[in-house]
Amino acid sequence: MYMALPSSTPAEDGEPRGETYGAVILAAEDLADRDVREVLRGIRFTGWMAPPQDGRIVILGDPGDGVIADGRRGVIEVGGLLAAEARGRVLAVRVRQDRQLGIVAWRHGEELGRYCSDPSREPTADDDVLAAPFGVEIAEGLAELSDRADAAEQLTELLEEELDPESVYESERLRSVLRLLGLPTWIVAAGALPHDIPTGPKAAELTRLRGGATGISSVAVGRALRAVRRRQHPPAVIADPPKGGGARFEEWMF
């Protein structure tokens, strides 16, 4: 069911790395393309905007797991802002190095719930944060949000499974979730940007925004913002994750 991590791409610490990306998906009927651009311009968003397809608009953050807009907003916070404007159905997803999957959903501007496959993978997480899926109950809301109520049980099973972080992609979990919800699965290949996305839109079809602007004039603005934002972290998916006996506890005990 899941794909093994490639062992030939270790990081400096010797641990294999997977893809990192983040996306917001919303219905084109809830917020027009030009209105989405206006919101993104106002918060100096950095990333890409895919052309409307199958009645949906997809926004991709750059970097996928970092700060991509004013107010220390990551892709999830951008999703929340768009949800308030759209007053419809909005979904934000974020994958960090294929070791952590975050999902947040909104309907009519109200947040339905949050899921994180491993809250301990947040850069700001304490050592005693539990490394276990949190927010599995969002599955039923996700199914209803996408008019796929019959998929609730399968979604629950997908989200509650504790994957082996050394051998399994979180992207495969997300691909299965998107497939069950009838949403574009090409999002799991968004880490390929700025190149063409396999099975998805070509790079030339995407609108590139740097600090909310487009074109050559935006390059300098985007570079300056990146220098500042790279030192920041967006809020964790789960603000108050469950904690237990972590590394510091074990060190104290033994």
C-alpha angles and dihedrals in degrees: 000000000000132000122241119242115250110252093201096075106066122167124228091278090054094250116129115246130212133192126304121204143134134206143181119210123195138162114263089219091061097054125012120236093248091050091052089053091050092054092047091048091053093056094040092242120195119207140055137305119208120215114260110273131175089358095303137107119209124199120193123200127223110236094025096213100029141075108298103165143030118288092045089285122170125190092283093053090047087052090053092051092050090047090057090051097041097045086200137084117322132169128189123193131182132185121192116201087324088283099095133039122194125187129181126176134193134188126188088354093303122115112241097193148298133251131192123178093206120006090185089072093071112113090231097044120126118241092252097056109122117250096220135105113279128193099026089153088076087080095085092049092049091052093050092044090059096038089248100120091153089064095061095098094049091046091052091052091048095050098044096051114108105222125207101255091206097056112022135070119230084208088071091055090049092047089056092048093050091047092052091049093048092242128139109284093194087084089083088067094053090109086077091072136151082039127067113295113236109245088000139077122318117250090247090058093058124088109231115213125190114184088344093303134104135212134036093311090064095061096081092044092050092049092052093048092048091055089057100037096048088071091055134075125212118232117284117263089241111040096198108024122185115268136205142154103330134171094291091050092051091048090053093047097049 
